[in-house]
Amino acid sequence: MTTSFQFKQFKVHQDRCAMKIGTDGVLLGAWASLDHQPESILDIGAGTGVIALQMAQRSAAPLIDAVEIDEGAFEQCTENFEASPWADRLFCYHASLQEFASEIEESYDLIISNPPFFSEAIRTGDTSRDTARFEAALPFEHIIICTVHLLSETGVFSIILPKLQQERFISLAAASGLFLNRICDVKGTPDSEVKRVLMEFSFQENEIQTESLILEISRHEYTAEYIELVQDFYLKM
């Protein structure tokens, strides 16, 4: 596994992060809407910091915060932020989401998260990796409660989850006053099942925009839609 990943405008080191850079995070960072021109952004469970870095590249938001509970990942995220062109706008907090939400007085116009969600998987025994991968470490209920507390009145919350978790998350969010506004089913290939879903919520109940995205036509032959979405980030796109 490579210890660093070079994007077009920034570099991410990941040797101290349990969860390495993958398609999910980059996809969410590229897909999340910035149409409402957020002034403040929060990345929940930042890991390497890649999503917050994408937000810094894509937006003019003067305040981009991240929160990360794992010490190694927090240190690496901070270093990745400091080495980026947007160091003055990026800051990572070393805390649990619950601690962060109880202490911070800011509200955020955009909250974004690629959370741990392998609730059905077998634990590996590697504490850092398990914390990063298992929903038990950051239950959906906690994400939603903290998001409701931290999101500005006209703010947007964006998340990527397994398709299997979609309905449960939408119903939990609705029970707390967060409504689904936009959703995108993600398939690896035209013939594969939908494995991931990108979702956007707010406090406003609007007509739901539905989208779909296929990543590859065949192995390493990417669709035009996927290339258009991520080409500002990946070197070879």
N, C-alpha and C positions, 0 to 999 in steps of 0.2 A: 504494500500500500504506500503510495507516494506521501511524503511528509508535507508537501506544499502543493498548492493548486494556483496556477497563474490564470487570471481572468484578463480581459482587455484593459481594464483601468485599475485593477488592484490585484494583490497577491494574498492568498490565505494559507497560513501555516496551520497544520492540523495534527501534528504528532502527539500532542497532549490531550486531544479531544477523543472521547470514547466513540462518538458518532462522527464519521467522516463526511465530507461533502458528497451529496448525492443529488439525483435528479429532483427529488421532492422539494427541497429547500430552494434551489435555484428557480424551479418552476413557479413556486409561490411568490418569490421575490420579483419575478418578471410579470406575473399575472395580476397581482394585487392592484386595484384601481387607485390612481392618484388624482382622479378627476376633481375631487373636492379640495385639492391643493392643501394637504395637511401641513400645519406649522410644527406639529410635534408628533413623533412616531415612537412606538415601543415595540421591541422584538422580545417576545416571551420565550425563554429557553434558547438562548442565543447560540450555544455551541461555539462554533468557529467564528461566528459573527457575520457569516456570508449574507444573510438576508438583510441585516442592518446596513451592510456595505452596499448592497444593491439599492436599498432605499436612498442612501446618500448619493449614489450615482444618478438615480432616476429623478430625484426631487430636490427642491431648494429648501426643504425643511431645516430650520436652524437648530432644532433640537431632535436628536435621534438617540434614544436610550435603549439599552438592552439589559436583560436580567438573566443571570446564569447561576445555578446552585453549585455545580461541580467546580472545585477549586482550580484544577488543571485547565479546564475549558475556559473558566473565567479569565485566568491569567493569559491564556493564548488569545482569547477574543480581544482583550485589552491591547495586547501587542499588535494584533492585526489591525485594530482601529488606529493605533498610534502611527503605524507604518503607511497608512492609506493617505490619499490626497485630501480626505475630509476629516482629519483627526480632530479639528476644532468643533465639529458638530456631533461627534460620536462619543458615547460614554457607556461603559458596562458596569452594572451593579452586581456584587457578589452576594446573593441572597436567594431564598426561596421566593416564589411568586407571592405566597401568602404574606411573608415578612415585608416584601417590597410594597405590596398593595396597602398594608396597614400603616406604613410609615410615610409614603410619598404623598405629597399634596398636589402634584401636577395632575392634570387630565390630558389625555392624548387624543389627537384627531384621527390617528390610525394606529391600531394595535394589530400585530401580525404574529402568527405562531405556526411553526412546524413542530408539533408537540410529540412526546413519546406516546406510542399507541399500540405496542405489541402486547396487549393484555393477554392474548391467548397463547403466547409463545412460552417456551421453557426457559427459565432463568439460566444464565451462563455461569454464574459465580463471580463474574467480574463486576464489582459494585458500580463502577463508573458507567460501564456499558449498559448494565441493567437499569440504572437510574435514567439514562438517556433514552432507553428503548421502551420501558414499560409504563403503561398508563397509570399503574398504581402509584408511581412516583409523582405524577401530576394529574390527578383525576379530572375528568371533563367538568365535573361540578365546580371544582376549584378554579379552573380556567375561566368558566363563565361568570362566577361570582366576582372574581377579581377584575375581569374585563368590564363588567357592568359598573363596578366601582371606579375604574380608571378611565373609561371612555368618555370623551366629551359628548355633549348633547347631540351634535350633528356628526359625530365620528363614525368611522367604519372599522369593523373587525374582520380580518381575513385569516383563513386557516386551511390547511391541507390535512385530510384524514383518509383512512381506508374507506372504500365505498360501503363496507359492512357496518361502519360506525355512523354513517350519515344520518339515518332517521333518529337514532337515539340522541345524537348531538343537537339536531334541529329542534327536537321536542324539549330538551333540557334548556336550550337557549330561549325558546319561546316562553317557557314558564318563568323566565327571569326578565322578559321584556325585550329580548334581542330577536329581531326578525330576519329571516333569510331574504336577501335581496337579489343575490346573483349566485349561480352555481355552474360548475364546469366538470363534466365527467371526463376522466383521463384514461385513455387506453394506450397500451404499449404499441400494438399493431392493429390493423383493421379487423383482424379475426380474434383478437384476444378479449378477455372480459375487462370490464371497467374495474380497475383495482384501486384507483385513487379518485378523490373528489376535492375540488377547490371550492371553497364557500366564502361568501361575503355577507356580513350581518350589519344591521344598524338598529337604532331605536325607532326608526320609521318603518311602518308596514307598507311596502310598495309591491307593485307587480314584480314577480320573480323573473329575472333574466336567466334563461337556460342556455348553456353552451356545451360544446364537446370538443375534445382535442385528442388527436392521434399523434403519437410521437414519431413512429417509424413506419415506413412502407415495408422495408425489410431491414435486416441487420445493418446498422450504420448508414442506412439510407433514410434520412429524416424528411418528414413532411414539410411542405412550404409553411404551414401554419406554425409548426413548432420552431422552425428556423427563424421566422419573423418575430416570434415571441422572445427567444433567448439570444439572438445574434449580437445584441449589444454587450453581452457578457462573455460568451465562449469564444476563445481564440480561433477555433477552426470552423466557425459557423458563418 
